[in-house]
Amino acid sequence: MKITVIGAGAIGGLVAATLCERGEDVVLIAKPEQIFLLKSSGLRINGIRGEKNIPVPVGERIEHKPDLVILATKTQDLQQVLDQNQAFLNDAAILTTQNGLAADRMVAEQCPQAVRFSSIVMFGATYLSPGEIVHNFEGNWIMGAARDEDFELLKKFGPVLSKAFPCVLTQDIAAMKWLKLFLNANNCLPAVLGKSMQETFGDLYNCKISLQLWREGWDLVQQAGINVTDLPDFPAERIVKLISMPADASAGIFSNIMTKLSEEPLYGSILQSIKRGRPSEIDYINGEFVNLAKSIGQKAPLNERMVQMVHTVERNNQFFNEEQLFRFTKELVEKNG
């Protein structure tokens, strides 16, 4: 099976390196500025599976027909990737890995005839520099098919991809992606402060902000009648319970969870993009709740405020401090609480 992974960031690099190490035929498509280092030094993976240096074949775009294309760029870079590799995409199976919901819509619009799979990444990784990645924690790789008739084909890819991470196949991938959106909605706070997840959520007020982001989003999906389905290791009921508890109690529980995610500093996808000087995926995470609110004639003021603050960080190349974060969110947090 010929597999092409597009995107040499945290997830794409980790998946490509692990599949190569375990004998699969993989090509990693990377940015031009990454190519030389990847060809000369391979991928350096540190973390919970130890330290490894793994050579991986690399290129700037697809040059031969693959059986499976794994799209591992950020959503904001996806359109360029689809345009550059259009000639090979309609004849291949395509697997998205992006946070949020927009990537699947974009692939469906541009490659309507392709076999389309969608996935949720539950393992964690951090991109440090070209060719250097930290594997923070283990987790499942949850996959589903856009069309029912393609699900049988997905079963053939599952055992191969499970060589990298345990694959869980589901026919409820869209509903699960809505729940994963809630988990990713926390990434905005480390991005605003320029701190790790552990540092950010060691502060109970920051935990209260996250829980209010969840409450706001949960109210919206309920009003919109959107089906939200349990993830294998994270039931939707966990969110419902936390946002229903007194704020101080739920913040303490949330802090305990978030500060123990990884022994290594964990920065979240949005902050990782900002640290690289690139636009983040905030519009496709918290912005998804803002857009949902508009579509049903409602508002998502706290999620909208966090989108605005992240964009301010991107424009000014300067993070907010804790006092500023408190000042810009206090009214909204207290109102919702």
C-alpha positions, 0 to 999 in steps of 0.5 A: 500500500502506497501512503502519502502524508501531506504535512510535516508538522506534529501529527503528519511527521509523527504518523509518517515516521512511525509508519515508515519505521514499521515497514510501510511505503510512505512519502511525506510531503513537506514545505520547501524550507523543510525538505533539505533538513528532512532529507539530510537528518530524517525525523527526530521523534522524542517522547513517550516511546523514547528517542528515535531518528527515522529516515522518511522519503520526502517531496514537495508535492505528490508525483505518483498515484498513492493508495491513500493520502493523509492530509495532515496540514492545518485547515488554513493551509489545506486549500493550497495543498488541494490545489497543488495536488489536485491531479492525484486526489480524485483517484485516491482515498483521502483521510483528513486529520484536521481539528474542527469540521471545515476540512471535510467540507473543503475536501468534499467540495474540491474532490467530490468523486474521491473516496473520503475518510475523516479522522479524529486524532486523540494522541498528542504531539508537539512540533519543535522545529523542522524534523523535530517532534515531541510525542506527548501522549498516546491515544486512539485514531478514530476514523469514519467514512463520508459515505456508507459505501466507503466504510468497507474500504476503510476496514482495509486501511485500518490494520495498516494505520494501526501500526502507528496508532490504534485505529477505532472505526466508527459510522458516527464520525461527524457527531464525534467530531463535534465533541472533539471540537469542544476538547480543542476549544481549550487551545485558545487560552494557551495561545492568548497567554503564550504558555503551556497547557500545564501553566495555563490551566494551573490557574483556576480562573483560566479553567473557568473560562474554558468551562464557560466556552464549553457551556456556551458551545453546548447550549448552541449545539443543543439549540441547533439540534446537532447530534454529539456522540461520545468519543471512545475515551471521552463521553459527552456526559463528562462535559455536561457534568462539568458545566453543570457543577458549581464553578469552583468545583468544576474548575478544580477538576478541570485543572487536575485533568489538564495539568496532567496531560503530559510530562512534557510541556504541551502547547496546543495546536493554535499556539504551535502555529503562532510560535512558527509565525503562521496563521492559526486554526482559531477560526475553525475551532472556536470560530465554528461555534461563532458561525453556528450561533450566527446560523441560528440567530444566536450569539457566542460572545465568549468564543467570539472574544477568544477568536478576536484575542487570538487574532490580536496575538497573531497581528501584534506578535505579542501575548496577553498577560493574565491581568489583561485576560481577566479584564477582557473576559471577566464580564462574560465569564460572570454573566454566563456563570 
